Structure formats: structure tokens, C-alpha cells
Amino acid sequence: MRRTKVSQIYKKTGNLRAVQLLLGHTKVDGTVRYLGVELEYAWAISEAAES
């Protein structure tokens, strides 16, 4: 359930940093791997959400 919940949060908000903090990861690369998304895709979503 943990992965599902953070995946849903990430998809709804696009906030990769928030998901990283929720999971307690020190590096964003680990969060991206955990979510199972490509790093470039993750950053594109995060940047679009900030605009």
C-alpha cells in the first residue's frame, strides 16, 4: 500500500520533492526508482506542476 499511496500523491500533485520527503529518501534518484518512473519524466511533471 505504501508504494500505491505515494504513487497516487505523485500523480495528483506532480511534487517529486514532497514524495521524497514523505518516503524519507535522501536522494531524488531513489524516489524515482521507487516510483518506477523515468527521471526526466518525473522532473518534467514536477516542473510543470510548479508553473
N, C-alpha and C positions, 0 to 999 in steps of 0.2 A: 504494500500500500504506500509506503514511503516514496518510492520512485514515481508512482502514479500521481500522488498528490503534488509533488514538486513539478512534475511534468505539466500538470494542469495549470499550476500557478504560472509557470514559464510561458505556456501558450496563451494564457489570458492577459498577462502583463507584458511579456517580452522583456522582463527585467532580469537579466542574467546575474547581475550583481546581488540582487535580493535573494535569488535562489541559492547562490553561492553562500551567502551568509546563513540562510536557513539550514543548509546542509553542514555548515561548519568547515567548508573546504577552504584551504589557504590559497589555492591556485585555481584560476578560472578553467584551465585545461582539464582538471579533474572533474569539475562540474559539467563541462561539455561532454566529456566521456560518459559520465554517469547518466546524463540525459539522453545520450545516444544521438546527438546531432553533430553536424559539421561545425567547426569553429567559425568559419566565415559566415555561415548561415545564422549562427547564434548571435554574432556581433551585428549582422545586418538587421536582425529583428530588434535587438536592444537599441541600436541607434535610431531606428525608425520609431520606436516607442517613445524615445526622448524628444522627438521633434514635435 
